[in-house]
Amino acid sequence: MITALEIDKTLSNSEIYNRLLPQIEGMINTDEPLITNLANFIAILKEAFEKISWIGFYLRKEEKLFLGPFQGKVACTAIELGNGVCGTAWEKKETIIVEDVDKFPGHIACDSNSRSEIVVPLLKDGDIYGVLDLDSSNLSSFNDDDKKYLEIFAGILTQKLEFSKMVL
């Protein structure tokens, strides 16, 4: 398990993600609770990228997403299927990148400083266990590189951790 994060913030986003990959894999400890692993995962990404103003998980319980580990301002606690970016990503079971949250119909504004967002579903065997939500106070902060790597990271989490014990 890692105890210190090594990040060279002068690298490109893709290079930072590539360097984070082994650190994230090393951080996951299947002997520890899911919530512990998710909290450290959030901390790694928040520390690695200055563009992230808010990051967290919304975890599925029955037919709602509930706030999980996060870093940032106080957030919405429950999201319905199809509501906002998180609920839409859950409904569609696909990553959604929003360049300007003011132009996303039904955007849920928990943080008035949020300008762009990316939401990645946590999928395993067709089941969705929740979403990973990242916000930025800048427009167009997230792109296809973020999507690619965040989907890889989400896949690692859902393969290694037992989400089914906590959610659904």
ABEGO torsion letter per residue (X at the ends): XBABBBBBAABBAAAAAAAAAAAAAAABBAABBAAAAAAAAAAAAAAABAABABBBBBBBBEABBBBBBBBEBBBBABBBBGBEAAAAAAAAGBBBBBABAAABBGBBBABAABABBBBBBBBBGGBBAEBBBBBBABBGABBAAAAAAAAAAAAAAAAABBAAAABX
